[in-house]
Amino acid sequence: MTAELTRGQNHPLPRARLEIRVSAGTPVVAGATLGDENGTIHGDERVAHPGAPTLPGLEVSRQAAADHRLAVDLDAVSDEVHRVSVLLALPVGGRGPARFGAVAAPFVAVAAPFVAVTDLDGDEVASYTITGLEAESAVVALELYRRQGAWKVRAVGQGYAGGLAELLADQKLPQAHQLAASIHEAVASGLVRSIPAPPAAAPAHHPDHGTAPQAGSGAPVPPASPYDPQGASAPGPQAPGAPGRHGAPQPYPGVPGEPGSTGQPSASAPAGGGPIDYSHPRRQTTAPPSPPPAAPPAEPGQPARPVAGDATGWSMEERLYNQVWGMFEDLARTTAAYRSAVDFADSRMEKELDQALSDPRSRIGGQGDAAREAARARHGQLVSQAREVLDRDVAQLVAEAEVVEPALPTAFARWDNPVWHAYRVPMEIPMALRLGDLHLPEADRIRIPMLIRLPLERGLWIDSGRSASPDGSFADSHEMRRLGLETAVAHAARLLAIYPAGEFTVHVIDPAGSGAQALAPLVQSGVLAAPPAQGAAGAADVLARLTQRVDLVQMALRGGAPDALPPGLDTSQQLLIVNDFPHGFDDRAVNQLRYLADEGPAVGVHLMMVADREESAGFGPLLDPLWRSLLRLTPVADDHLADPWVGHAWTYEPSLVPPGSQVLQQVLSQVAAARRSWGR
């Protein structure tokens, strides 16, 4: 059971290896300090922060984000350490709020930072919602402290209006102001992981307008406000996505150091630090993380040649996962720098043109035309310089993608990757799966795999509504429903393929039987738990059984008796695919779907709906919570996902089986054979 702490309360910690999850209503900087018995910090080397994110037994994120995961191994900290204090601070110089009390009303539910301490199985040990903050811009959220040989957690919630400098000074840290400044500088500069900083270039300078920021120059790029005017909010585990196709981009959960997230570990985790367990919660290992492979020597004057697995991790799978998310973050930030430089060039040209028009002397002769032409030439030069830097950074990422993509394991690989030809049913659950690809319009030649951690923390909504088709025309409703269900089948097949035999079960509700053709690979291979349920009665029966399963498992866990489940209860992960919603569903069925979406993931029941929001409008407000709890995906390319750093609208492309390929049937036949053998 989770202990919900109030300020000053403490709670014992059951184990040494822990995660501290932080969720806030705005991007924050997360850090930690190692203090003695009196809480005194004896030097900068006892502070983990974005500029120095690892200490023995401690790792924090390198970025400001709305959600963080801090890894802690209390057995690895030195004997002199008696307090581990978790710090939160608002970034300096961004467009977000300058004090914790100024978080906008729409996010009031998560306006006060929420901190949870969990074990490595993901079970919360203690949680604390920090309330009463007003003018403070930094806060000690909680502390882990040593008492009589055992560790405890205490809710602190001590805020500081003077920010990080005042907080660190209060912990008796020498040079507190200098360290606070360096922390904010590290956050502002972004600390991009794999794109090296370009060589210094002569800045484009104008005596009246200053120096233009260059893309990739390391100049701070203001982070996107969590209350972006276009509606892209800072993502979080419970952040609602935009329900409609024409709404705001939906925050992508699964981005490291973010909300969605799902609270994934940072893709930019550096090497070094203490023996922190980065492995999947259900994977046990005692070996230390192996270092990334060494890059081949580069030609003089050329960037280092990329290497697959060039990131920190306990296994190649972990390193590749972190490397992919590092590429995602790098592309987000270098594109933000380019856009910032272009915006600067546009605004400067507008100012120069206004000055030329407002000066009466420019109307004499050709002075006005010359001034306008010079302004446009300077604009073109700035944009060209920014584009050159962007192209260089993207070329480096393309080279990295060319070595990473072929090295990906089956759970991360596209369906056309040759790794599927050597597929065998796995013996353990992977850490993540691929749901598609992401790209940006400025860098259309590179695709970043969209990886989601397992087990799923949110259900999926495959949008079968009217949407632009790949050739630019508009697909009709029947075509979109077919494409939506084919996408759902591809996702379900991948989930079945990457779980061990008997560890994943799929149910299907197809009320009108309209999805028979798309569902054929699942039905004919025999991997479904039962034939697709049809009609209102069939849908009601499946929903009742899954709802009862959620109730039984919840009661067993809350009662501390997980072994008391009824004999024969299927304890594997369950996926329910609902096709052609809302046909065949009444208000009661919708409430059951809402219940499964909200409560199911915590006990291994997941929902995947193929649905058109407009066709379901008749349910009114009853349906809104269901849409908000699901991650919206599309069967065709669509720009509806947003990153947590700069709020880019990323174009999502589903991971589909190539036309004419038999890989899906071959994989599912092995899954079915393994399930039959497992069930003997």
C-alpha positions in Angstrom: 0.0 0.0 0.0 1.2 3.5 -0.8 1.8 5.9 2.1 0.3 9.3 1.2 2.5 11.6 3.2 1.8 15.1 4.4 4.5 17.6 5.2 6.8 16.4 8.0 5.6 12.8 7.9 8.1 9.9 7.3 7.8 6.3 6.1 10.3 3.4 6.2 11.9 2.4 2.9 11.7 -1.4 2.2 14.7 -1.6 -0.1 17.8 0.3 -1.2 17.2 0.5 -4.9 14.4 3.0 -5.6 12.9 5.3 -8.2 11.7 8.8 -7.3 9.0 10.0 -9.8 8.3 13.6 -10.0 5.2 15.1 -11.8 4.7 18.8 -12.1 2.3 21.1 -13.9 5.2 22.8 -15.7 8.8 21.9 -16.7 11.0 21.8 -13.7 14.7 21.1 -13.0 15.2 18.0 -10.7 18.3 17.5 -8.7 19.5 15.9 -5.4 22.1 16.6 -2.8 24.1 14.3 -0.5 24.4 15.6 3.0 25.8 14.6 6.3 24.0 14.0 9.6 23.2 17.8 9.8 22.2 18.1 6.2 25.4 20.0 5.3 26.7 19.5 1.7 30.5 19.4 1.6 31.2 20.6 -1.9 29.8 20.6 -5.4 30.7 17.0 -5.9 27.8 16.1 -3.5 25.1 17.6 -5.8 23.5 15.7 -8.7 22.1 18.2 -11.3 21.6 18.4 -15.1 25.2 19.5 -15.6 26.5 16.6 -13.5 23.7 14.1 -13.4 25.3 11.1 -11.8 26.8 10.4 -8.4 27.6 7.1 -6.8 24.1 5.6 -6.2 22.2 8.5 -7.7 21.2 9.7 -11.1 18.9 12.6 -12.2 17.7 13.9 -15.5 19.8 16.2 -17.7 16.8 18.3 -18.8 14.0 20.4 -17.4 10.7 18.5 -17.9 7.3 18.2 -16.4 8.0 14.6 -15.3 11.2 13.0 -14.0 12.5 9.7 -12.8 15.4 9.8 -10.4 17.3 6.5 -9.8 18.6 5.9 -6.3 20.7 3.1 -4.9 21.2 3.8 -1.2 23.6 0.9 -0.8 26.0 2.7 -3.2 26.2 6.0 -1.4 29.2 6.6 0.9 29.0 6.0 4.6 29.3 9.7 5.2 26.0 10.4 3.5 23.0 10.5 5.9 20.6 12.6 3.8 19.6 12.5 0.2 17.5 15.6 -0.6 15.4 15.8 -3.7 15.3 19.3 -5.2 12.9 20.9 -7.7 13.4 24.3 -9.3 11.8 26.3 -12.0 14.1 27.0 -15.0 15.4 30.6 -15.2 14.8 32.7 -18.4 12.2 30.4 -19.9 8.6 31.3 -20.9 7.1 29.2 -18.0 6.1 30.5 -14.6 8.7 32.2 -12.4 7.1 30.9 -9.2 5.3 27.7 -8.3 2.2 29.6 -7.3 1.7 30.9 -10.8 0.9 27.6 -12.6 -2.1 28.1 -14.9 -5.5 27.1 -13.7 -6.1 24.3 -16.4 -3.4 22.3 -14.8 -4.4 22.9 -11.2 -4.8 19.2 -10.6 -1.1 18.8 -11.1 0.0 22.3 -10.3 1.6 21.4 -7.1 4.5 19.0 -7.7 3.7 15.4 -6.9 6.5 13.1 -5.8 6.3 9.4 -5.5 8.9 6.9 -4.2 8.6 3.5 -5.9 10.5 0.2 -5.8 11.9 -1.3 -9.0 8.7 -3.3 -9.6 7.0 0.1 -10.0 5.0 -0.2 -6.8 4.7 3.1 -4.9 6.1 3.1 -1.4 5.2 6.7 -0.5 3.8 9.8 -2.2 3.6 13.5 -1.4 1.8 16.3 -3.0 3.6 19.6 -2.3 1.0 22.3 -1.4 1.1 25.8 -0.2 3.8 27.1 -2.6 3.4 30.7 -3.8 6.4 32.9 -4.5 8.9 30.0 -4.2 10.9 29.0 -7.3 12.8 26.2 -5.7 11.8 23.5 -3.2 13.2 20.6 -1.2 10.5 18.1 -2.1 11.6 15.2 0.2 14.6 13.6 1.8 15.8 10.1 2.3 17.6 9.8 5.6 19.5 7.2 7.5 18.3 6.4 11.0 19.7 3.6 13.2 21.1 1.7 10.2 17.8 1.9 8.2 16.6 4.4 5.6 13.4 6.4 5.7 11.7 9.0 3.5 10.4 12.3 4.9 8.1 14.7 3.1 9.7 18.2 3.4 8.1 20.7 1.0 10.4 23.6 2.0 10.3 26.3 -0.6 12.7 29.1 -1.3 11.7 32.4 -3.0 15.4 33.0 -3.7 15.6 29.9 -5.9 18.3 27.3 -6.2 21.0 29.6 -4.8 19.1 30.2 -1.6 18.2 26.5 -1.3 21.8 25.4 -1.7 23.1 28.1 0.6 20.6 26.9 3.3 22.3 23.5 3.1 25.6 25.2 3.9 27.1 24.6 0.4 30.1 26.7 -0.4 29.8 28.7 -3.6 26.0 28.1 -3.7 25.3 31.0 -6.1 28.0 29.9 -8.6 26.7 26.3 -8.6 23.0 27.5 -9.0 24.1 29.6 -12.0 25.9 26.7 -13.6 22.9 24.4 -13.2 20.5 26.9 -14.9 23.1 27.4 -17.6 23.3 23.6 -18.2 19.5 23.4 -18.5 19.3 26.4 -20.9 22.0 25.1 -23.2 20.2 21.8 -23.5 23.2 19.4 -23.2 22.4 17.8 -26.5 23.8 14.3 -26.3 25.0 13.0 -29.7 25.3 16.1 -32.0 28.6 17.7 -31.2 28.6 21.5 -30.9 29.6 23.1 -34.2 32.8 25.1 -34.4 32.5 28.7 -33.5 31.4 30.8 -36.5 31.5 34.5 -37.0 28.1 35.8 -35.8 25.9 37.7 -38.1 26.0 41.1 -36.5 24.1 44.3 -37.1 25.0 47.4 -35.2 21.3 48.1 -34.5 20.0 44.7 -33.9 22.6 42.5 -32.2 23.7 39.0 -33.0 21.5 36.3 -34.5 21.3 33.0 -32.6 22.6 30.2 -34.8 21.0 26.8 -35.0 23.1 24.3 -33.1 25.3 27.0 -31.7 24.6 26.1 -28.1 22.7 29.3 -27.6 19.8 28.8 -25.2 16.6 28.0 -27.0 13.6 29.1 -24.9 11.6 26.0 -23.9 8.0 25.8 -25.1 5.5 27.0 -22.5 3.4 24.1 -21.1 0.5 26.4 -21.9 1.4 26.9 -25.6 -1.1 29.1 -27.4 -1.6 26.2 -29.9 -2.6 24.0 -27.0 0.4 21.7 -26.8 0.8 21.1 -23.1 3.6 19.7 -21.2 3.1 15.9 -21.2 2.5 13.9 -18.1 1.4 10.4 -17.1 -2.2 11.6 -16.9 -2.0 14.5 -19.2 -5.1 14.4 -21.5 -4.4 14.2 -25.2 -6.1 16.2 -27.8 -9.2 14.2 -28.7 -9.8 15.4 -32.3 -7.7 15.3 -35.4 -7.8 19.1 -35.7 -7.1 19.7 -32.0 -3.7 20.4 -30.4 -0.9 18.0 -30.6 -1.2 15.2 -28.1 1.7 15.0 -25.6 3.7 11.9 -26.3 3.9 9.7 -23.2 7.0 7.7 -23.2 9.4 10.5 -23.8 12.2 10.2 -21.3 12.3 12.6 -18.5 8.8 13.5 -19.3 5.3 13.2 -18.7 4.0 10.6 -20.5 5.1 9.9 -20.2 5.1 7.4 -18.8 8.1 8.5 -16.9 10.7 6.8 -19.0 14.4 7.0 -18.0 16.4 9.7 -19.6 17.8 8.8 -23.0 20.8 10.9 -22.3 22.0 9.0 -19.3 25.8 9.4 -19.2 28.3 6.8 -18.4 29.7 6.6 -14.9 28.1 6.8 -11.4 27.3 4.1 -8.9 25.7 0.6 -9.5 22.2 1.9 -10.3 19.9 -0.8 -11.8 18.7 0.5 -15.2 17.1 -2.9 -16.2 13.5 -3.6 -16.8 11.7 -3.9 -13.4 11.0 -7.6 -14.0 14.6 -8.4 -15.1 17.1 -9.3 -12.4 20.8 -8.9 -13.0 23.9 -8.4 -10.9 26.3 -7.6 -13.7 27.4 -3.9 -13.9 26.3 -2.0 -17.1 28.7 -2.6 -19.9 30.2 0.5 -21.5 29.0 1.6 -24.9 31.1 0.3 -27.8 33.9 2.4 -28.9 33.4 4.5 -32.0 35.8 3.8 -35.0 38.4 6.6 -35.4 37.1 9.5 -37.4 38.9 11.1 -40.3 40.6 14.4 -39.4 38.1 17.2 -39.4 35.1 14.8 -39.7 32.6 14.0 -36.9 32.9 10.6 -35.1 31.4 7.7 -36.9 28.2 6.5 -35.1 28.0 3.2 -33.4 24.9 1.1 -32.6 24.4 1.0 -28.8 26.3 4.2 -28.1 24.5 4.9 -24.9 24.6 3.8 -21.2 22.7 0.6 -20.3 22.9 -2.8 -18.6 22.3 -4.6 -21.9 22.5 -3.9 -25.7 18.7 -3.6 -25.6 18.9 -0.9 -22.9 21.7 0.9 -24.7 19.8 0.9 -28.0 16.6 2.1 -26.3 18.5 5.0 -24.7 20.3 5.8 -28.0 17.0 6.0 -29.9 15.5 8.4 -27.4 18.8 10.4 -27.5 18.3 10.7 -31.3 14.7 11.9 -30.7 15.8 14.5 -28.3 18.7 15.7 -30.5 16.4 16.1 -33.5 13.9 18.0 -31.4 16.5 20.4 -30.1 18.4 21.0 -33.3 15.1 21.7 -35.1 14.1 24.1 -32.3 17.4 26.0 -32.8 16.8 26.2 -36.5 13.2 27.5 -36.0 14.4 30.0 -33.4 17.1 31.3 -35.9 14.5 31.6 -38.7 12.1 33.5 -36.3 14.9 35.8 -35.4 15.7 36.5 -39.0 12.0 37.1 -39.8 11.5 39.6 -36.9 14.7 41.4 -37.8 13.8 41.8 -41.4 10.3 43.1 -40.4 12.0 45.7 -38.1 14.4 46.8 -40.8 11.6 47.1 -43.4 9.5 49.1 -40.9 12.4 51.5 -40.3 13.0 51.9 -44.0 9.3 52.8 -44.6 9.2 55.2 -41.6 12.3 57.2 -42.6 11.3 60.0 -45.0 14.8 60.1 -46.4 14.3 56.6 -47.8 11.6 57.9 -50.1 14.0 60.0 -52.0 15.6 58.3 -55.0 16.3 54.6 -54.6 17.4 54.6 -51.0 14.2 52.9 -49.9 14.5 50.1 -52.4 18.1 49.6 -51.5 17.3 49.3 -47.8 14.6 46.8 -48.4 16.8 44.7 -50.7 19.6 44.8 -48.1 17.2 43.6 -45.4 16.0 40.7 -47.5 19.6 39.8 -48.3 20.5 39.7 -44.6 17.4 37.6 -43.9 18.3 35.1 -46.6 21.9 34.9 -45.3 20.8 34.2 -41.7 18.3 31.5 -42.8 20.9 29.9 -45.1 23.4 29.7 -42.3 20.8 28.2 -39.9 19.8 25.7 -42.6 23.4 24.7 -43.1 23.8 23.9 -39.4 20.5 22.0 -39.4 21.5 20.0 -42.5 24.8 19.1 -40.9 23.2 17.9 -37.6 20.5 16.0 -39.5 23.2 14.3 -41.7 24.9 13.1 -38.5 21.6 11.8 -37.2 20.9 10.0 -40.5 24.3 8.4 -40.3 23.5 7.3 -36.8 20.1 5.9 -37.8 21.7 3.9 -40.6 23.7 1.9 -38.1 21.1 1.8 -35.3 18.1 0.6 -37.3 19.6 -2.7 -38.5 20.8 -3.4 -34.9 17.4 -3.1 -33.3 15.9 -6.2 -31.6 12.6 -7.5 -32.8 10.6 -5.5 -30.3 12.1 -2.3 -31.6 12.4 -3.2 -35.3 10.2 -2.4 -38.3 8.3 -5.2 -39.8 10.6 -5.1 -42.9 13.8 -5.5 -40.7 15.5 -8.9 -41.5 15.6 -9.6 -37.7 12.1 -10.9 -38.0 13.2 -13.7 -40.4 15.2 -15.1 -37.4 12.3 -14.6 -35.0 11.9 -17.0 -32.1 9.3 -16.7 -29.3 11.2 -14.8 -26.5 11.8 -16.1 -23.0 11.4 -12.8 -21.2 9.5 -9.5 -21.6 11.4 -6.8 -23.5 11.6 -3.3 -22.0 9.7 -1.6 -24.8 8.0 -2.0 -28.2 7.8 0.0 -31.4 4.5 1.6 -32.3 5.6 3.5 -35.3 8.0 6.3 -36.4 8.2 10.0 -35.8 9.6 12.7 -38.0 9.6 16.5 -38.5 9.0 18.5 -41.7 12.5 20.1 -41.6 14.1 16.7 -41.5 11.9 14.5 -43.5 14.7 12.1 -44.4 15.1 10.7 -40.9 12.6 8.6 -39.0 12.9 8.1 -35.2 11.4 4.9 -33.8 8.5 5.6 -31.5 9.3 3.3 -28.5 6.8 2.7 -25.6 7.9 1.1 -22.3 6.3 -2.1 -21.3 4.0 -3.0 -19.7 1.7 -0.5 -21.3 0.6 2.3 -19.0 -2.1 3.7 -21.3 -4.5 2.1 -23.7 -4.5 2.9 -27.4 -7.1 4.7 -29.5 -6.6 3.9 -33.2 -8.4 6.8 -34.9 -10.6 5.6 -37.7 -12.1 9.0 -38.4 -11.9 11.0 -41.6 -8.3 11.8 -42.1 -5.8 12.7 -44.9 -4.6 9.6 -46.7 -0.9 9.3 -47.7 -1.4 10.5 -51.3 -3.0 13.8 -50.0 -6.6 12.8 -50.8 -9.3 12.0 -48.2 -10.1 8.4 -47.5 -13.8 7.5 -47.0 -15.1 6.2 -43.7 -15.1 2.5 -44.8 -11.5 2.7 -45.9 -10.4 4.5 -42.7 -12.1 1.8 -40.6 -10.3 -0.9 -42.5 -7.0 0.8 -42.2 -7.6 1.5 -38.5 -8.3 -2.2 -37.8 -5.3 -3.4 -39.8 -3.1 -1.0 -37.7 -4.6 -2.4 -34.5 -3.9 -6.0 -35.7 -0.3 -5.1 -36.5 0.1 -3.6 -33.0 -1.5 -6.6 -31.4 0.6 -9.1 -33.4 3.7 -7.3 -32.3 2.7 -7.5 -28.6 1.9 -11.2 -28.9 5.3 -11.7 -30.7 7.5 -10.0 -28.1 5.9 -11.5 -25.0 6.8 -15.1 -23.8 4.4 -17.8 -24.6 1.3 -17.6 -22.4 2.2 -14.1 -21.1 -0.1 -12.1 -23.4 -3.8 -12.8 -24.3 -5.9 -10.9 -26.9 -9.6 -10.6 -27.0 -11.6 -9.0 -29.8 -15.0 -7.3 -29.9 -16.3 -6.9 -33.5 -20.1 -6.3 -33.0 -21.2 -6.3 -36.6 -18.5 -8.7 -37.9 -17.3 -6.0 -40.3 -13.6 -6.6 -39.4 -13.4 -10.2 -40.5 -10.9 -9.6 -43.3 -8.5 -7.4 -41.3 -8.8 -9.8 -38.3 -8.0 -12.9 -40.4 -4.3 -13.1 -39.4 -5.2 -13.3 -35.7 -8.2 -15.6 -36.2 -6.6 -18.0 -38.6 -3.4 -18.4 -36.7 -5.3 -19.3 -33.5 -3.6 -16.8 -31.2 -6.9 -15.2 -30.0 -8.3 -16.3 -26.6 -11.7 -16.9 -28.4 -13.3 -16.0 -31.7 -14.2 -12.3 -32.0 -17.3 -11.5 -30.0 -20.2 -10.3 -32.1 -23.5 -8.5 -31.3 -24.4 -6.6 -28.2 -24.6 -9.8 -26.2 -21.1 -10.9 -27.2 -19.7 -7.5 -26.4 -21.4 -7.5 -23.0 -20.0 -10.9 -22.1 -16.4 -10.0 -22.9 -16.6 -6.7 -21.0 -18.2 -8.4 -18.0 -15.4 -11.0 -17.8 -12.6 -8.5 -18.1 -14.2 -6.1 -15.7 -14.6 -8.9 -13.2 -10.9 -9.8 -13.7 -9.8 -6.3 -12.9 -12.0 -6.3 -9.7 -10.6 -9.7 -8.5 -7.0 -8.7 -9.0 -7.5 -5.3 -7.4 -9.1 -6.9 -4.4 -6.4 -9.5 -4.1 -3.6 -6.9 -4.3 -5.3 -4.4 -1.9 -5.9 -7.2 0.6 -2.3 -8.3 0.4 -3.3 -11.7 -0.8 -2.2 -12.1 -4.5 -2.2 -15.9 -4.1 -5.9 -15.9 -3.2 -7.1 -15.4 -6.8 -9.6 -18.0 -8.1 -8.1 -21.2 -9.6 -7.8 -21.0 -13.3 -7.8 -17.2 -13.5 -5.7 -16.1 -16.5 -3.0 -13.9 -14.9 -1.3 -13.0 -18.2 -1.5 -9.5 -19.7 -4.8 -9.0 -21.4 -5.5 -6.9 -24.5 -9.0 -6.0 -25.6 -9.4 -4.8 -29.2 -12.7 -3.0 -29.8 -13.6 -2.6 -33.5 -16.3 -0.4 -35.1 -17.1 1.5 -31.9 -19.8 2.8 -31.0 -21.9 0.3 -33.0 -23.4 -2.2 -30.6 -22.5 -0.3 -27.4 -24.8 1.3 -24.9 -24.1 3.6 -21.9 -23.4 0.7 -19.6 -20.8 -0.7 -22.0 -19.2 2.7 -22.4 -18.8 2.9 -18.6 -17.2 -0.5 -18.6 -14.8 0.6 -21.2 -13.9 3.7 -19.2 -13.3 1.5 -16.2 -11.0 -0.8 -18.1 -9.1 2.1 -19.5 -8.7 3.7 -16.1 -8.1 0.8 -13.8 -7.0 -2.0 -16.2 -3.4 -1.1 -17.0 -2.4 -1.3 -13.3 -3.5 -5.0 -13.2 -2.6 -6.1 -16.7 -5.7 -5.3 -18.7 -5.2 -3.0 -21.7 -7.6 -1.5 -24.1 -7.2 -0.8 -27.9 -10.1 0.9 -29.5 -10.6 1.4 -33.3 -13.1 4.3 -33.2 -14.2 7.5 -34.8 -14.8 10.3 -32.3 -17.4 12.1 -34.5 -19.5 9.0 -34.9 -19.5 8.6 -31.1 -20.6 12.1 -30.3 -24.0 10.9 -29.2 -22.6 9.7 -25.9 -21.6 13.3 -25.0 -19.6 13.9 -21.9 -19.8 10.2 -21.0 -17.2 9.5 -23.6 -14.7 12.4 -22.9 -12.8 10.7 -20.0 -12.3 7.6 -22.1 -10.7 9.5 -24.9 -8.5 11.4 -22.6 -7.2 8.2 -21.0 -6.0 6.7 -24.3 -3.0 7.4 -26.5 -4.3 8.5 -29.9 -2.6 6.9 -32.9 -3.6 7.0 -36.5 -3.5 4.5 -39.4 -2.0 7.1 -41.7 0.7 9.7 -41.3 -0.6 12.6 -39.0 1.1 15.3 -37.0 -0.6 15.1 -33.6 2.1 14.1 -31.1 4.1 16.7 -29.2 7.5 16.4 -27.4 8.0 17.7 -23.9 11.0 19.9 -24.5 10.0 22.4 -27.3 6.5 21.3 -28.2 7.1 20.2 -31.8 4.2 18.7 -33.6 5.7 15.4 -34.7 4.3 13.4 -37.6 3.5 9.9 -36.6 3.6 7.0 -39.0 2.2 3.6 -38.0 4.3 0.5 -38.1 2.6 -1.6 -40.7 3.5 -4.9 -42.5 4.8 -4.3 -46.0 2.3 -5.2 -48.7 2.6 -8.8 -49.9 4.9 -9.7 -46.9 4.2 -13.0 -45.1 6.2 -12.0 -42.0 3.0 -11.5 -39.9 1.6 -14.9 -40.7 5.0 -16.5 -40.1 5.5 -14.8 -36.7 1.9 -15.5 -35.5 2.2 -19.2 -36.5 5.3 -19.5 -34.2 3.4 -17.7 -31.4 0.4 -20.0 -31.8 2.7 -23.1 -31.7 4.4 -21.8 -28.6 1.1 -21.1 -26.9 -0.1 -24.6 -27.6 3.1 -26.1 -26.3 2.9 -23.9 -23.2 -0.6 -24.9 -22.5 0.0 -28.6 -22.4 
